Each structure stands twice: as C-alpha cells, then as structure tokens.
Amino acid sequence: MAAPENRRVTVAERDDDARLDQVLARELKDLSRSQLQRLIHDGHVRIARAAPKSGAAEIVPAKAGYRVMAADQITVVIPPREATTLAAENLPIDVIYQDADLAIINKPAGLVVHPAVGHGRGTLVNALLHHLKGLSSAGGSDRPGIVHRLDKGTSGVMVVAKNDAAHRALAKQFHDRLVTKEYVALVWGVAKAGTTLDKAIGRDPRHRMKMSTRGRHTRAASTTIVSSTPFRGVSLVTVRIGTGRTHQIRVHLSESGHAVVGDETYGGVKKHPPAHLKILSTLERPFLHARAISFAHPRTGKTVSFEAPLAPDLQQILDQL
C-alpha cells in the first residue's frame, strides 16, 4: 500500500492572521479548496507553533477558519488514494431533468454518492459518467459533477453540475444557504410542527463514525419541522434544512427524541415495535427522502424547483400504515 504524502508549508509574514484554508489554497494550488477543507475536517492537517517562552513547538488543533501566525509550520498529510479509474457504469438512475448546465437526479437508497475507501466502484459518480455528457471538475477529479451529497441510505433529489461555472455558482448558493431543501421522514413519537432545531453538529467525541451536538469542533446547523402527521406512535414529518451538515436531520431528530424510523446509527430501530407497527421492521434503511429542492439557475438566475416522488420502499410503508 502506498505511503501517505506529507506537504509542509511555513506561514509567511504576509499571511499572519489569515485563515488556514485560504493560506493552504494559495500554497497548494494542485489541491482544490474542497479537498483541503476535507483534509482539515478529517484531521489530516497539523499546525506546529513555537511556544512564546520555551520556543518548543506545540501542536494546535486545525480548523478551516483557524487564524495562522507567521512562522507556523503546517503539515498536510494526504492519505493514499484508493485505486480507481472512475469508470462509467451503466447503473440505473432516474434523471428527472437536465440542460447544458445541470442535471437533477432522483438518487436511489443504497447508492454511495462518490468513490471513497471501500467504495471504488458502483457509486452515483460512476453512473453519472455513463448517463450524462460532461460533468464539472471543480469539486475535485474524484467527484465530477458533485455539488452536494445525500447519505448512502437516503433517497431523493440531487442537483449535479455539468460544467465548472455552474458548479461554482451552485456551490456558492449552498454555502450562502440560498438553496431550499425539503425532506420527508418517518420518526418515532409525536413530533411537533413548527419546531426549529438549532444545534451545532460535529464529530461525536466517543464514536468517530457518528455525528452529534456534543462534539468539540461543531458547525452551526438548523433543521425545521414544517409539518407533522401522527400515525399512532410515529409521525410523518416534512423538514427543511438551512444548512447541510453530515447526518444533520438524523442527528437533530434523534436528539430531540424523534429518531428517524429505520436509522440504526441514531436509535431509530426498535427490536420489539407494537403489533400495529410491525411493518416498520421490514425497513432496511432510514425512512428519509429528499423530496424537493429550489435554487437559482446558474445561467438564468431564475428560481427553479424540482421534486422526487417518495421511493417505493417508503411508499409501501406508508400504504400499510
């Protein structure tokens, strides 16, 4: 297996008090801003700073917005990439709409969005390379067209960029929270419509594969329950998110006492549900579906909206209820 690559950057006087991600973007031009932010988020960036009195180097935690000081020694550890040719694969995906700038996909559950460790093939990216002509490269060579993501177990609507100009325009809207995203979820208990959950989310300090509101390094996150329909022990909710943090909806709903049904990671699977809810035991993934998305078209600036019908496995559950 290939060894990780280490890149070292010494902060110049001109960059004193600049943001860490901005300095790295200037110095490491072969890496995209999104790649650098992922490396920082995943703990692959370290900063050594000389202590004022002893002069000995001390390691300070790296965050994208961290303000560096002149003479800081930054080490970027680039993990070896899993070998992948990003081959086009004829995987079934539903292309709801496309034009010269973007495509709207109804992602099926069970499909990983882009290649990663353990998922070199069989991803949405592999399918996009087969079904679409032209994809943006602004998000990195391993994520052509990918502007945002859905969890593997989440189905529903996604926007894909077909050129770099569209990608940058769409990414800015996501960053500036100008994209309206609406999800449908089935949750345990009676959820209250009109509730807004404003709790920052970060990596769980005890379980590194999970996210939580108890992490040391968290980012603002906002989830609103727009509507709620009770079904004797569970509720069908519509939620809108103002941010797009990893596992955001699942974490917020779980920590508010209303875990998403079928979500094993965040407490949504019950071994012995009531008899009238036995059908829920047949779910093989979280009952979570990205139903609608609205944004300004990157070329025309006009607001466009797209919807994806509820996935068949989730619709079957609702029909039984």
N, C-alpha and C positions, 0 to 999 in steps of 0.2 A: 504493500500500500504506500502511495506517495506521502512524503512528509509535508506538514503544513508549511506555508511560506510566510516568513516574517518580513514585514515592511517597517522601517523606522523613520520617524520624522522628528526633527528638532524644531521647536517653535521659534520663529524669528521675532525680532523686536517689533516689526510692523504688525504682527498678529497677536500681540499682547492683548488680552481681554476679548479675543474673538471666539466665536462658537467653535467647538470641537469639530462638528460635522463640516462646517464651512472651510476650516483650515485643511482638513483631510481631502475635501473635494478639490481644493486648489493644488495640493501637493501630489495627490494620487489620481491623476487625470484619466488613467485607464479603468478606474472603478467608478461606476455611476453613484449618484447621491443615494439612491435607494439601496444599492449594495452596501455602501458604507454605513448607512443607518441600520441595516440588518446586522452587520458585523458588530456595531456598537451595542445594539439591543441584545444580541446573543452572547455578549461578554467576551468578544474576541479583540477588544481594544483596551490597552492598559496605558496609564499615564504615570510616569515617574517624575516626581518633583523634589528638588533639594530642600530639605528642612532648613528653615531660617537660621537656627542656632548651630546644629551639628553638621549641616551640609550633607548628611546622609540622605540617600534617595528614599522617598516614601511613595507608596503606590496610592493613587487617589481613584475613586470609582469613576468610570467613564459613562457619560450620558451625552446624547446628541447636543443638548443645549448647554453643556458644561463650558465655562469660560476658561480658556487656557491662559497660561502665563509664558512670557518669553523664557526660553531655555528649557521648557518642559520637554521631556523625552517621551514620545508617543510610539507605542509598538502596536502594529496591526497584524494579527495572526489570521492568515487566510487559510481555512481548512481545505484539505484536498477535495476536489470536486469529484463526485461520483461520475464514473464514465457514462456519458450519454451522448447519443448522436442527434437527439431531438428529432427522431424520425417521425414522419407523418404516419398516422394510423387511422384507419377507417373505423373509428368508434362512433356509435350512434349518439348524436347530439341534435338538439332542436334549435335551429337558427330562426328566431322569431322575426328578425328584421336585419337588413344590412344595407349600407350605402358605401360610398368611396372612403368614408372616414371611420366608420364604426360598425360593429355588429352587436346585436342583442341575443344572448344565449339563454335558454332555459336549461340550467345545469341539472343533471340528474344526481340524486344522492349516491354516495359511494365513489364518486369520481374526485380524485385529488386535482387541484387546480393546475399546479405546475410541478415539474420534476424536482425531487429532493431526495435526501438519503432514504433509501428503501422504496422509492417510487421513481425509478428511472424511466419507466415507460407506462403507458396506459393512463396518461393524465389528460386533462382538458386541453393543455397546450398541444399534445400530440394529435388530438382530434382536430383542433383549430387549424393546424398545419395542413391537414388533409382537406378540410371543408372550405377554407377561406383562402382567397388570393391576397397576399400582402398582410403583414402584421407589423406593428410598431416594434422598435428595438430599444426605445427609451427607458424601459424598465429593467433592462439587462438582457444579455443574449440567451439566458436560460428561461426567460419569462416573456417571450414575444407576445405582444398584444395585451398582457395582463395589467389592468389598471387597479383593480381591487380583487378581493378574494371572498369566497364562501368556504366554510368548513367542509371537510370531506362528507360529513353526514347531512349537510344542509342542501336542499334543492332550491331551484328558483332562478330568478332573473339576474343576469350579469351583463355588464357592458364591456366590450372588447375594442381596443383601439387598432385601427388598420394602418396608421402612419404616425410618425413621431410628433407632428404638430398637433394632431388630435389627442394623442396620449398626454402631452404636456398640458393641454387645455383642460382635459378631463381630470387629470391628477390634481391640478390646481383647485378645481371645484370640490373635489373630495377633501383636499387639505383645508380649504376655507369653509367647509361644512355647508356647501351650497347644493349638495345633492340630497334629495328626499328619498329615503329608503324605508319601505314598509314591509313588515314580516307578519306571518301568521304562525301562531304557536298554540299547542295544547298544553296546559300547565295543571299541576295539582292544586287543589283548593279553589277558593273563590277569589279571583283576582279583581281588584278594584279599578275600573276605568278612570282615566284622568290622572293616574299616579305617574309621577316622573321620578325616575331613579337616577340621581346624580351622585355617583360614587366613582372615584378614580380607580383604575384597574391596572394591575401589574402582575408579574410572575409570582406565583404562590411561593412563599418562603420555605415551605416544607415539601411541597410536591411540584417539582420543576416542570412537569408536563401540564400543569393546571395553571389557570389564572385566578386571581382573587382580588378583593379590595383590601387585603391585608399585606400586600407586597411592600417592600421598602421603596422601590422605584416604580411609581404609578403614573398613569397619564389620565387626564380628565375623560370622563365617559358619561353619556347621557342617554337614557332609554325611557320612552314614554309609552304607557299602556293606553292606547287610543280607545279601544272598545273591549268589552268582555262579555261573553255569553256563557253562563253556567250550565253544566251537564251533570248534576248530582255527583259532586266530588272532584270534578275537573272543570276547567274553564277554557273556552276557545278565545284567545286574545289576539288583537291586532296591535302591533307595536311599531313605533317609529324611532329611529336612532339618529341622534345628532352627531355621533362620532362612530368610527368603525374599528374599535379595538378588538383584538383577538378574543373570541368566545364571549364578547360583551353581553349579548342578550342572554345567553345561557347562565353567565355568572350573576348578572343583575337579578334575573328572575329567581334563580336558586337562592340567592342570599336574602331575597325579600320573602322567602317562604313558599315560592311557587315555582318549583323546579320544572323544567320542560319534560313532559312525559317522554320516556324512552331514552333520556340522557343519562347514561350510566356514569359518566365522569362527574356530573354535578348533582347526583342524588335523585334522578328522575325515574329510576327503575325500582318498582316495588315488587318484592317476591310474592306477596300474597294480597293482590288487589281484591276489592269487593267483587262479588259474583257478577254484578251488572257492568263491571269494568274489566272483565277477564280478557276482552278483545285487545286491550292495551298491551298485554303480554306478548302479542304477536309482532309488535313493532321491533324492527331490527336497527333502528337509528332514532335520533331525537325527532320529535314531531315539530319541526321548524322549517319554514318555507319562505324564501324571499319572494313576496308576491308582486311588488311594484317598485319602480324606480323612476325618478324625474330629474332632469338636469337640462342645462342649456347646451344645445347642439354646438359642437366645437367650431363648425364652419358658419352657421347662420346666426347663432346666438339665441335662437328661439327655443322656448321651453318645450321639451319633448318628454312624453311619458310612455312607459311600456309595462305590461303586466304578464305574468306567467301563471297559468292555471295551477291549482293545487295538484301536487304529484299524486298519481293513482293510489299508492300505498296509504297516503294520508287521507285521501278522499274516502277510501274504503273504511277506515276507522270512523270517520265522521258519519258515514252512512249507517254503520252499525249502532253508533251512539244515538 
